[in-house]
Amino acid sequence: MNDDTTTEHGVPAAASPHIAPDGSEVEFDISAFENLVAELGRDDTLDTFAIFFDEASGRLRRLRQLSCEEQRTTLKHEAHGLKGSAANFGLRQVSDLAAALEHNSQTITAENYAAALQRLETSYAAACEIFSKLRA
Amino acid sequence: MTQHQDSRTSDAGGEPRPRLLVIDDDASICTVIERLGEKAGFAPERAVTVEEAKQLVHTDRFDCITLDLSIGTDTGVELLTTLAEMASTTPIIIISASMRSMREFAVSIGNNLHLAVQEPFSKPIDFAKLKEALVGVRKKIGAEQNAAAMA
């Protein structure tokens, strides 16, 4: 199964350049995927990641619809949820950005909230692209 | 009940598997914990709200519980109080993205309430260690069942 174009668990080598050597500030830390493959197998892991991406997309959609000045408690809970699940599935940058949003949820201005969401969505889109290669 | 459901709730010998209650409002995290639980020999069930979890622990018997501390706008600590009122001895594994101090606080509350709170887990979850912890609880249940059968 393993060849020059895939890693041990069948991850396309093309995904690897997205990983920083120290594992920090990356869109998608593939080791989270590989660790879960080691415990559950590839098919169950792909299913589980698909559930994560569905749910994370929903959270981002809800965050986009929130008024940061009137719904700060909801904003905080959505950001907290995204922080935890994104970290679990190797989306470290999304997790870090969500953590910052959770931390600033009670004071963030509308302008800064829009900018924070834009950064979150950009990082999330990059992670989605890597995941689509994993599934291929 | 389908054959697939049978294999999820019974082991290879047809004996009922011990039951794991997974309490978390995140479907992807519930799925991971459930599948790790199945690998460890449990029949998992999930609750996505504190209210749902309270109803389940009142109506059903569980052999292990994993508990998130932040469930929507509710806190998992509420469930610890409910379990204490029931004099529960079920092992509880706290799994939370909250700050370490919050996890330790929840564990200390559980200990003060004389609950069987295990070593807590942070998020991201160390999958291998969580499975190891679940296997440990599973083995303990098996040993207790054997001891009871021999008594």
Interface residues (C-beta under 8 A of the other chain):
Chain A: A32 N35 L36 A38 E39 L40 D44 D47 T48 F49 I51 F52 D54 E55 A56 T73 H77 H80 G81 K83 G84 S85 A87 N88 F89 G90 S95
Chain B: D25 D26 A27 S28 I29 T31 V32 R35 L36 K39 S70 G72 T73 S96 A97 K123 P124 I125 F127 A128 K131
